[in-house]
Amino acid sequence: MKYLVMVQGSQADYDAMTGKPSEHSPAWSEQELQAMFAFMTEVSNDLAESGELIDAQGLTEPAQARFVSAGGDGRPVITDGPYGETKEVLAGYWLVDCESLERVTEIAARITRCPGPEGLVEPPVVIRPVQDAGGAC
């Protein structure tokens, strides 16, 4: 079964990684950033070695996002990020092919142990089964 394992974040989290702390996101040091990147790389490498990894990517900050919706007149309405009304967005993901929900839950639990600065509040890791072409999970 394929699963999308998602890590969420906010613009404040991305800002904190560049040294700008906020009420909910302490500033990251260069050493803490390197530890986080090494941890994420190790998770991806282990999943590749086990044959479970399909894809893994980190995403850019919400400030670089673009929101496209349909306007009342049928024309697209385009808004550049970040979006004040959006608390958390997808920050990165792993697409994996695992034998069970229990296995992908083990992977998500490991991801929650990612190192970070003192006081960091990690959002939960979200697991979503990927619907197969037949429409059933």
OpenMM code with the backbone's topology and positions (N, CA, C; nanometers):
from openmm import Vec3, app, unit

residues = "MET LYS TYR LEU VAL MET VAL GLN GLY SER GLN ALA ASP TYR ASP ALA MET THR GLY LYS PRO SER GLU HIS SER PRO ALA TRP SER GLU GLN GLU LEU GLN ALA MET PHE ALA PHE MET THR GLU VAL SER ASN ASP LEU ALA GLU SER GLY GLU LEU ILE ASP ALA GLN GLY LEU THR GLU PRO ALA GLN ALA ARG PHE VAL SER ALA GLY GLY ASP GLY ARG PRO VAL ILE THR ASP GLY PRO TYR GLY GLU THR LYS GLU VAL LEU ALA GLY TYR TRP LEU VAL ASP CYS GLU SER LEU GLU ARG VAL THR GLU ILE ALA ALA ARG ILE THR ARG CYS PRO GLY PRO GLU GLY LEU VAL GLU PRO PRO VAL VAL ILE ARG PRO VAL GLN ASP ALA GLY GLY ALA CYS".split()
positions = [
    Vec3(0.0843, -0.1184, 0.0000),
    Vec3(0.0000, 0.0000, 0.0000),
    Vec3(0.0881, 0.1237, 0.0000),
    Vec3(0.0491, 0.2217, -0.0768),
    Vec3(0.1230, 0.3478, -0.0809),
    Vec3(0.0640, 0.4460, 0.0191),
    Vec3(0.1550, 0.5214, 0.0823),
    Vec3(0.1152, 0.6214, 0.1810),
    Vec3(0.1942, 0.7497, 0.1573),
    Vec3(0.1306, 0.8610, 0.1834),
    Vec3(0.1984, 0.9900, 0.1852),
    Vec3(0.2185, 1.0256, 0.3318),
    Vec3(0.3443, 1.0442, 0.3713),
    Vec3(0.3803, 1.0804, 0.5078),
    Vec3(0.4200, 1.2273, 0.5025),
    Vec3(0.3402, 1.3125, 0.5681),
    Vec3(0.3556, 1.4572, 0.5514),
    Vec3(0.4025, 1.5256, 0.6791),
    Vec3(0.4981, 1.6158, 0.6610),
    Vec3(0.5451, 1.7018, 0.7691),
    Vec3(0.4905, 1.8406, 0.7412),
    Vec3(0.4325, 1.9021, 0.8430),
    Vec3(0.3726, 2.0328, 0.8232),
    Vec3(0.4571, 2.1412, 0.8887),
    Vec3(0.4351, 2.2635, 0.8481),
    Vec3(0.5072, 2.3770, 0.9037),
    Vec3(0.4337, 2.5057, 0.8714),
    Vec3(0.4863, 2.6144, 0.9229),
    Vec3(0.4270, 2.7460, 0.8992),
    Vec3(0.5350, 2.8404, 0.8476),
    Vec3(0.4940, 2.9561, 0.8019),
    Vec3(0.5921, 3.0563, 0.7600),
    Vec3(0.6834, 3.0912, 0.8773),
    Vec3(0.6271, 3.0972, 0.9987),
    Vec3(0.7085, 3.1266, 1.1177),
    Vec3(0.8162, 3.0204, 1.1382),
    Vec3(0.7845, 2.8940, 1.1089),
    Vec3(0.8850, 2.7878, 1.1206),
    Vec3(0.9986, 2.8091, 1.0211),
    Vec3(0.9642, 2.8433, 0.8988),
    Vec3(1.0671, 2.8686, 0.7977),
    Vec3(1.1501, 2.9911, 0.8362),
    Vec3(1.0840, 3.0960, 0.8879),
    Vec3(1.1564, 3.2151, 0.9327),
    Vec3(1.2536, 3.1803, 1.0447),
    Vec3(1.2098, 3.0951, 1.1379),
    Vec3(1.2958, 3.0550, 1.2502),
    Vec3(1.4200, 2.9822, 1.2010),
    Vec3(1.4067, 2.9092, 1.0913),
    Vec3(1.5226, 2.8385, 1.0364),
    Vec3(1.6243, 2.9348, 0.9763),
    Vec3(1.5829, 3.0584, 0.9515),
    Vec3(1.6768, 3.1593, 0.9015),
    Vec3(1.7201, 3.2536, 1.0133),
    Vec3(1.6906, 3.2145, 1.1390),
    Vec3(1.7371, 3.2920, 1.2530),
    Vec3(1.6401, 3.3935, 1.3071),
    Vec3(1.5148, 3.3938, 1.2574),
    Vec3(1.4142, 3.4898, 1.3042),
    Vec3(1.3109, 3.4177, 1.3899),
    Vec3(1.3271, 3.4199, 1.5220),
    Vec3(1.2332, 3.3483, 1.6090),
    Vec3(1.0986, 3.4186, 1.6169),
    Vec3(0.9989, 3.3438, 1.6614),
    Vec3(0.8659, 3.3996, 1.6873),
    Vec3(0.8163, 3.3398, 1.8178),
    Vec3(0.6971, 3.3755, 1.8552),
    Vec3(0.6370, 3.3261, 1.9786),
    Vec3(0.6311, 3.1730, 1.9826),
    Vec3(0.6096, 3.1097, 1.8666),
    Vec3(0.5917, 2.9649, 1.8600),
    Vec3(0.7080, 2.8908, 1.7955),
    Vec3(0.8057, 2.9626, 1.7435),
    Vec3(0.9160, 2.8983, 1.6719),
    Vec3(1.0492, 2.9586, 1.7143),
    Vec3(1.1278, 2.8867, 1.7965),
    Vec3(1.2594, 2.9389, 1.8355),
    Vec3(1.3549, 2.9400, 1.7159),
    Vec3(1.4512, 3.0300, 1.7195),
    Vec3(1.5501, 3.0391, 1.6114),
    Vec3(1.6362, 2.9130, 1.6078),
    Vec3(1.6702, 2.8703, 1.4877),
    Vec3(1.7563, 2.7541, 1.4676),
    Vec3(1.9000, 2.8013, 1.4493),
    Vec3(1.9936, 2.7297, 1.5077),
    Vec3(2.1351, 2.7553, 1.4824),
    Vec3(2.1756, 2.6756, 1.3582),
    Vec3(2.2891, 2.7081, 1.3024),
    Vec3(2.3398, 2.6343, 1.1862),
    Vec3(2.3604, 2.4868, 1.2224),
    Vec3(2.4092, 2.4610, 1.3415),
    Vec3(2.4316, 2.3232, 1.3865),
    Vec3(2.2989, 2.2472, 1.3965),
    Vec3(2.1952, 2.3123, 1.4469),
    Vec3(2.0637, 2.2482, 1.4573),
    Vec3(2.0039, 2.2204, 1.3197),
    Vec3(2.0227, 2.3138, 1.2267),
    Vec3(1.9754, 2.2910, 1.0898),
    Vec3(2.0463, 2.1720, 1.0262),
    Vec3(2.1773, 2.1656, 1.0426),
    Vec3(2.2538, 2.0554, 0.9845),
    Vec3(2.2114, 1.9214, 1.0450),
    Vec3(2.1837, 1.9202, 1.1765),
    Vec3(2.1374, 1.7971, 1.2415),
    Vec3(2.0017, 1.7551, 1.1859),
    Vec3(1.9122, 1.8511, 1.1630),
    Vec3(1.7812, 1.8207, 1.1065),
    Vec3(1.7952, 1.7654, 0.9648),
    Vec3(1.8769, 1.8300, 0.8820),
    Vec3(1.8957, 1.7824, 0.7448),
    Vec3(1.9584, 1.6430, 0.7434),
    Vec3(2.0544, 1.6187, 0.8311),
    Vec3(2.1182, 1.4869, 0.8383),
    Vec3(2.0168, 1.3806, 0.8802),
    Vec3(1.9317, 1.4143, 0.9758),
    Vec3(1.8286, 1.3213, 1.0220),
    Vec3(1.7335, 1.2868, 0.9076),
    Vec3(1.6838, 1.3882, 0.8368),
    Vec3(1.5906, 1.3653, 0.7261),
    Vec3(1.6556, 1.2824, 0.6147),
    Vec3(1.7823, 1.3101, 0.5866),
    Vec3(1.8550, 1.2328, 0.4855),
    Vec3(1.8691, 1.0875, 0.5283),
    Vec3(1.8976, 1.0657, 0.6562),
    Vec3(1.9112, 0.9293, 0.7079),
    Vec3(1.7791, 0.8528, 0.6959),
    Vec3(1.6678, 0.9177, 0.7288),
    Vec3(1.5365, 0.8533, 0.7136),
    Vec3(1.5156, 0.8143, 0.5677),
    Vec3(1.5401, 0.9062, 0.4767),
    Vec3(1.5205, 0.8788, 0.3337),
    Vec3(1.6127, 0.7673, 0.2851),
    Vec3(1.7384, 0.7710, 0.3269),
    Vec3(1.8327, 0.6663, 0.2863),
    Vec3(1.7896, 0.5294, 0.3373),
    Vec3(1.7436, 0.5228, 0.4622),
    Vec3(1.6980, 0.3957, 0.5186),
    Vec3(1.5761, 0.3429, 0.4435),
    Vec3(1.4838, 0.4320, 0.4085),
    Vec3(1.3648, 0.3904, 0.3340),
    Vec3(1.4012, 0.3457, 0.1925),
    Vec3(1.4994, 0.4108, 0.1317),
    Vec3(1.5454, 0.3685, -0.0013),
    Vec3(1.6098, 0.2304, 0.0078),
    Vec3(1.6895, 0.2095, 0.1098),
    Vec3(1.7575, 0.0812, 0.1279),
    Vec3(1.6575, -0.0327, 0.1508),
    Vec3(1.5484, -0.0043, 0.2233),
    Vec3(1.4477, -0.1072, 0.2495),
    Vec3(1.3562, -0.1305, 0.1286),
    Vec3(1.3657, -0.0431, 0.0271),
    Vec3(1.2814, -0.0553, -0.0912),
    Vec3(1.1442, 0.0080, -0.0757),
    Vec3(1.1223, 0.0802, 0.0349),
    Vec3(0.9913, 0.1398, 0.0606),
    Vec3(0.9767, 0.2814, 0.0042),
    Vec3(1.0871, 0.3496, -0.0212),
    Vec3(1.0816, 0.4890, -0.0662),
    Vec3(1.0465, 0.4994, -0.2137),
    Vec3(0.9451, 0.5797, -0.2433),
    Vec3(0.9110, 0.6136, -0.3810),
    Vec3(0.9636, 0.7531, -0.4126),
    Vec3(0.9407, 0.8482, -0.3211),
    Vec3(0.9865, 0.9859, -0.3400),
    Vec3(0.9878, 1.0552, -0.2042),
    Vec3(1.0722, 1.1552, -0.1908),
    Vec3(1.0759, 1.2384, -0.0703),
    Vec3(1.1233, 1.3770, -0.1124),
    Vec3(1.0551, 1.4792, -0.0626),
    Vec3(1.0910, 1.6162, -0.0985),
    Vec3(1.0597, 1.7103, 0.0169),
    Vec3(1.1437, 1.8106, 0.0340),
    Vec3(1.1124, 1.9235, 0.1198),
    Vec3(1.0598, 2.0350, 0.0312),
    Vec3(0.9699, 2.1136, 0.0829),
    Vec3(0.9101, 2.2207, 0.0035),
    Vec3(0.9582, 2.3571, 0.0515),
    Vec3(0.9549, 2.4537, -0.0369),
    Vec3(0.9972, 2.5888, -0.0023),
    Vec3(0.8958, 2.6542, 0.0900),
    Vec3(0.9357, 2.7639, 0.1468),
    Vec3(0.8516, 2.8363, 0.2430),
    Vec3(0.7210, 2.8841, 0.1791),
    Vec3(0.6155, 2.8999, 0.2623),
    Vec3(0.4870, 2.9463, 0.2107),
    Vec3(0.4953, 3.0809, 0.1380),
    Vec3(0.5935, 3.1637, 0.1725),
    Vec3(0.6078, 3.2932, 0.1054),
    Vec3(0.6334, 3.2770, -0.0444),
    Vec3(0.6793, 3.1591, -0.0860),
    Vec3(0.7052, 3.1350, -0.2281),
    Vec3(0.5900, 3.0613, -0.2969),
    Vec3(0.4804, 3.0415, -0.2241),
    Vec3(0.3664, 2.9673, -0.2783),
    Vec3(0.2750, 3.0587, -0.3596),
    Vec3(0.1937, 2.9971, -0.4389),
    Vec3(0.0920, 3.0685, -0.5171),
    Vec3(-0.0382, 2.9908, -0.5045),
    Vec3(-0.1458, 3.0623, -0.4753),
    Vec3(-0.2786, 3.0041, -0.4580),
    Vec3(-0.3624, 3.0432, -0.5788),
    Vec3(-0.4179, 2.9450, -0.6469),
    Vec3(-0.4998, 2.9704, -0.7661),
    Vec3(-0.6390, 2.9146, -0.7403),
    Vec3(-0.7400, 2.9992, -0.7545),
    Vec3(-0.8787, 2.9559, -0.7367),
    Vec3(-0.9631, 3.0130, -0.8500),
    Vec3(-1.0830, 2.9602, -0.8621),
    Vec3(-1.1742, 3.0084, -0.9660),
    Vec3(-1.2483, 3.1311, -0.9155),
    Vec3(-1.2474, 3.2367, -0.9947),
    Vec3(-1.3223, 3.3571, -0.9605),
    Vec3(-1.4674, 3.3426, -1.0019),
    Vec3(-1.5492, 3.4329, -0.9528),
    Vec3(-1.6919, 3.4307, -0.9849),
    Vec3(-1.7201, 3.4420, -1.1336),
    Vec3(-1.6298, 3.5063, -1.2065),
    Vec3(-1.6493, 3.5228, -1.3505),
    Vec3(-1.5845, 3.4113, -1.4322),
    Vec3(-1.5349, 3.3076, -1.3622),
    Vec3(-1.4722, 3.1958, -1.4323),
    Vec3(-1.3238, 3.2144, -1.4575),
    Vec3(-1.2720, 3.3333, -1.4323),
    Vec3(-1.1288, 3.3576, -1.4508),
    Vec3(-1.0541, 3.3175, -1.3235),
    Vec3(-0.9298, 3.2741, -1.3389),
    Vec3(-0.8541, 3.2362, -1.2189),
    Vec3(-0.8189, 3.3585, -1.1332),
    Vec3(-0.8237, 3.3387, -1.0032),
    Vec3(-0.7804, 3.4389, -0.9069),
    Vec3(-0.6484, 3.3878, -0.8503),
    Vec3(-0.5436, 3.4646, -0.8659),
    Vec3(-0.4087, 3.4219, -0.8255),
    Vec3(-0.3613, 3.5081, -0.7106),
    Vec3(-0.3203, 3.4422, -0.6024),
    Vec3(-0.2706, 3.5107, -0.4841),
    Vec3(-0.1347, 3.4544, -0.4494),
    Vec3(-0.0354, 3.5406, -0.4347),
    Vec3(0.0966, 3.4954, -0.3927),
    Vec3(0.1004, 3.4843, -0.2417),
    Vec3(0.1814, 3.3881, -0.1902),
    Vec3(0.1922, 3.3632, -0.0463),
    Vec3(0.2804, 3.4654, 0.0212),
    Vec3(0.2930, 3.4592, 0.1506),
    Vec3(0.2263, 3.3630, 0.2382),
    Vec3(0.0840, 3.4060, 0.2666),
    Vec3(0.0090, 3.3153, 0.3268),
    Vec3(-0.1319, 3.3383, 0.3508),
    Vec3(-0.1567, 3.3470, 0.5004),
    Vec3(-0.1940, 3.4642, 0.5472),
    Vec3(-0.2145, 3.4871, 0.6885),
    Vec3(-0.3193, 3.3967, 0.7500),
    Vec3(-0.4182, 3.3554, 0.6723),
    Vec3(-0.5250, 3.2718, 0.7268),
    Vec3(-0.4848, 3.1246, 0.7373),
    Vec3(-0.3705, 3.0893, 0.6801),
    Vec3(-0.3248, 2.9513, 0.6825),
    Vec3(-0.2215, 2.9337, 0.7926),
    Vec3(-0.2533, 2.8493, 0.8906),
    Vec3(-0.1603, 2.8254, 1.0000),
    Vec3(-0.0454, 2.7369, 0.9564),
    Vec3(-0.0775, 2.6182, 0.9072),
    Vec3(0.0249, 2.5227, 0.8682),
    Vec3(0.0036, 2.4797, 0.7246),
    Vec3(0.1137, 2.4507, 0.6600),
    Vec3(0.1117, 2.4034, 0.5222),
    Vec3(0.2030, 2.2818, 0.5123),
    Vec3(0.1951, 2.2129, 0.4027),
    Vec3(0.2833, 2.0997, 0.3780),
    Vec3(0.4259, 2.1507, 0.3632),
    Vec3(0.5159, 2.1025, 0.4490),
    Vec3(0.6561, 2.1459, 0.4456),
    Vec3(0.7436, 2.0437, 0.3735),
    Vec3(0.7030, 1.9189, 0.3739),
    Vec3(0.7781, 1.8138, 0.3080),
    Vec3(0.7043, 1.6824, 0.3201),
    Vec3(0.7506, 1.5831, 0.2442),
    Vec3(0.6797, 1.4559, 0.2454),
    Vec3(0.7712, 1.3415, 0.2043),
    Vec3(0.7264, 1.2220, 0.2394),
    Vec3(0.7802, 1.0971, 0.1875),
    Vec3(0.6624, 1.0223, 0.1261),
    Vec3(0.6797, 0.9724, 0.0059),
    Vec3(0.5834, 0.8816, -0.0551),
    Vec3(0.6455, 0.7434, -0.0433),
    Vec3(0.5781, 0.6550, 0.0300),
    Vec3(0.6342, 0.5231, 0.0582),
    Vec3(0.5374, 0.4137, 0.0168),
    Vec3(0.5916, 0.2971, -0.0048),
    Vec3(0.5120, 0.1780, -0.0331),
    Vec3(0.5452, 0.0789, 0.0781),
    Vec3(0.4517, 0.0638, 0.1729),
    Vec3(0.4735, -0.0182, 0.2923),
    Vec3(0.3733, -0.1323, 0.2961),
    Vec3(0.4102, -0.2347, 0.3696),
    Vec3(0.3233, -0.3518, 0.3789),
    Vec3(0.2018, -0.3297, 0.4682),
    Vec3(0.2088, -0.2289, 0.5583),
    Vec3(0.0962, -0.2123, 0.6507),
    Vec3(0.0902, -0.0714, 0.7083),
    Vec3(-0.0254, -0.0379, 0.7637),
    Vec3(-0.0426, 0.0887, 0.8335),
    Vec3(0.0489, 0.0935, 0.9559),
    Vec3(0.0690, -0.0199, 1.0194),
    Vec3(0.1580, -0.0251, 1.1355),
    Vec3(0.3002, 0.0144, 1.0962),
    Vec3(0.3476, -0.0350, 0.9814),
    Vec3(0.4839, -0.0019, 0.9371),
    Vec3(0.4967, 0.1468, 0.9075),
    Vec3(0.4030, 0.2056, 0.8351),
    Vec3(0.4131, 0.3476, 0.8030),
    Vec3(0.3981, 0.4316, 0.9295),
    Vec3(0.3249, 0.3820, 1.0279),
    Vec3(0.3143, 0.4522, 1.1561),
    Vec3(0.4487, 0.4517, 1.2281),
    Vec3(0.5240, 0.3416, 1.2189),
    Vec3(0.6603, 0.3365, 1.2744),
    Vec3(0.7485, 0.4433, 1.2094),
    Vec3(0.7356, 0.4575, 1.0777),
    Vec3(0.8142, 0.5579, 1.0047),
    Vec3(0.7773, 0.6980, 1.0530),
    Vec3(0.6473, 0.7254, 1.0642),
    Vec3(0.6023, 0.8573, 1.1104),
    Vec3(0.6505, 0.8850, 1.2524),
    Vec3(0.6454, 0.7839, 1.3384),
    Vec3(0.6924, 0.8015, 1.4761),
    Vec3(0.8412, 0.8361, 1.4780),
    Vec3(0.9175, 0.7735, 1.3910),
    Vec3(1.0606, 0.8067, 1.3814),
    Vec3(1.0799, 0.9517, 1.3399),
    Vec3(1.0017, 0.9975, 1.2440),
    Vec3(1.0145, 1.1345, 1.1939),
    Vec3(0.9852, 1.2361, 1.3044),
    Vec3(0.8946, 1.2013, 1.3962),
    Vec3(0.8629, 1.2941, 1.5056),
    Vec3(0.9814, 1.3164, 1.5988),
    Vec3(1.0823, 1.2319, 1.5904),
    Vec3(1.2010, 1.2458, 1.6760),
    Vec3(1.3113, 1.3295, 1.6100),
    Vec3(1.2763, 1.4028, 1.5066),
    Vec3(1.3725, 1.4890, 1.4374),
    Vec3(1.4285, 1.5931, 1.5354),
    Vec3(1.5593, 1.6117, 1.5350),
    Vec3(1.6175, 1.7113, 1.6256),
    Vec3(1.5806, 1.8540, 1.5857),
    Vec3(1.5813, 1.9421, 1.6852),
    Vec3(1.5518, 2.0835, 1.6622),
    Vec3(1.5921, 2.1644, 1.7830),
    Vec3(1.5724, 2.2938, 1.7779),
    Vec3(1.6112, 2.3793, 1.8901),
    Vec3(1.5239, 2.3572, 2.0130),
    Vec3(1.5779, 2.3898, 2.1281),
    Vec3(1.5043, 2.3826, 2.2537),
    Vec3(1.3765, 2.4658, 2.2434),
    Vec3(1.2642, 2.4087, 2.2850),
    Vec3(1.1371, 2.4805, 2.2823),
    Vec3(1.0581, 2.4638, 2.1535),
    Vec3(1.1126, 2.3901, 2.0580),
    Vec3(1.0426, 2.3687, 1.9311),
    Vec3(0.9186, 2.2825, 1.9538),
    Vec3(0.8052, 2.3288, 1.9022),
    Vec3(0.6818, 2.2505, 1.9081),
    Vec3(0.6610, 2.1911, 1.7694),
    Vec3(0.6811, 2.0610, 1.7602),
    Vec3(0.6682, 1.9925, 1.6312),
    Vec3(0.5216, 1.9627, 1.6019),
    Vec3(0.4727, 1.9996, 1.4842),
    Vec3(0.3364, 1.9581, 1.4483),
    Vec3(0.3355, 1.8072, 1.4246),
    Vec3(0.2199, 1.7429, 1.4319),
    Vec3(0.2157, 1.5980, 1.4092),
    Vec3(0.2534, 1.5638, 1.2656),
    Vec3(0.3022, 1.4440, 1.2470),
    Vec3(0.3281, 1.3908, 1.1133),
    Vec3(0.1977, 1.3258, 1.0671),
    Vec3(0.1546, 1.3580, 0.9475),
    Vec3(0.0259, 1.3111, 0.8958),
    Vec3(0.0495, 1.1980, 0.7959),
    Vec3(-0.0259, 1.0908, 0.8125),
    Vec3(-0.0205, 0.9765, 0.7207),
    Vec3(-0.1505, 0.9722, 0.6425),
    Vec3(-0.1390, 0.9653, 0.5102),
    Vec3(-0.2588, 0.9513, 0.4260),
    Vec3(-0.2352, 0.8380, 0.3273),
    Vec3(-0.3231, 0.7363, 0.3260),
    Vec3(-0.3127, 0.6340, 0.2231),
    Vec3(-0.3360, 0.6964, 0.0860),
    Vec3(-0.2642, 0.6477, -0.0124),
    Vec3(-0.2820, 0.6940, -0.1510),
    Vec3(-0.3875, 0.6048, -0.2154),
    Vec3(-0.4902, 0.6686, -0.2676),
    Vec3(-0.5992, 0.5938, -0.3300),
    Vec3(-0.5492, 0.5300, -0.4585),
    Vec3(-0.5803, 0.4014, -0.4763),
    Vec3(-0.5369, 0.3365, -0.5998),
    Vec3(-0.6262, 0.3791, -0.7158),
    Vec3(-0.5900, 0.3382, -0.8355),
    Vec3(-0.6619, 0.3816, -0.9553),
    Vec3(-0.8088, 0.3377, -0.9531),
    Vec3(-0.8404, 0.2318, -0.8787),
    Vec3(-0.9777, 0.1830, -0.8721),
    Vec3(-1.0652, 0.2637, -0.7779),
    Vec3(-1.0043, 0.3551, -0.7021),
    Vec3(-1.0811, 0.4411, -0.6143),
    Vec3(-1.0914, 0.3923, -0.4713),
    Vec3(-1.0452, 0.2720, -0.4421),
    Vec3(-1.0522, 0.2203, -0.3050),
    Vec3(-0.9157, 0.2288, -0.2396),
    Vec3(-0.9153, 0.2469, -0.1083),
    Vec3(-0.7888, 0.2519, -0.0332),
    Vec3(-0.7409, 0.1139, -0.0001),
] * unit.nanometer
topology = app.Topology()
chain = topology.addChain("A")
for resn in residues:
    res = topology.addResidue(resn, chain)
    for name in ("N", "CA", "C"):
        topology.addAtom(name, app.Element.getBySymbol(name[0]), res)
